[in-house]
Amino acid sequence: MTPKDEQLTVRFACEFAGAELTEQSMLEIVTRVCAGISSREELAPAEVSITVVDDEAMRALNRQYRGLDASTDVLSFALLEAAEEEPPGTEDDPVQILGDIVISWPTLRLQAQAYGHSAERELAFLTAHGFYHLLGYDHQTAETEQDMQLLQETVLSDLGYLR
């Protein structure tokens, strides 16, 4: 599934069977969140891929790319390097390919229950978190973590995804 507007293309796939939300509902949520951030950050035309997986697939990715033999909630694979001014695009196709976001549905479900909010809100949060990582934001220090949390909560609140 690939919705596209003038500024953002979201390529979405759900590889997890048994989610409480339909694939269409998930697509609408991730697209709203990414479009909201894209607008706030005033991005040039861009593309992002988002995939929902199970814990086994997430664990394999986490082991392969981070050396951690455990599942996690979200992984981001940015094509934008910190030293680059703009993500990759070509002269023929100026769309900036930001990268990939992978979300574990079982972990999303557990976190939503633990935090006492809906799966929709947790999907929106993990999408925002992953998207901001693609744009170069991180949470390696207390200061950068606070900055990233503020960005995430602001866009989620503006879109109506409240705790």
Helices and strands as residue ranges (DSSP letters): E 8-14, H 23-40, E 46-53, H 55-66, E 74-78, E 96-104, H 105-115, H 119-134, H 142-158
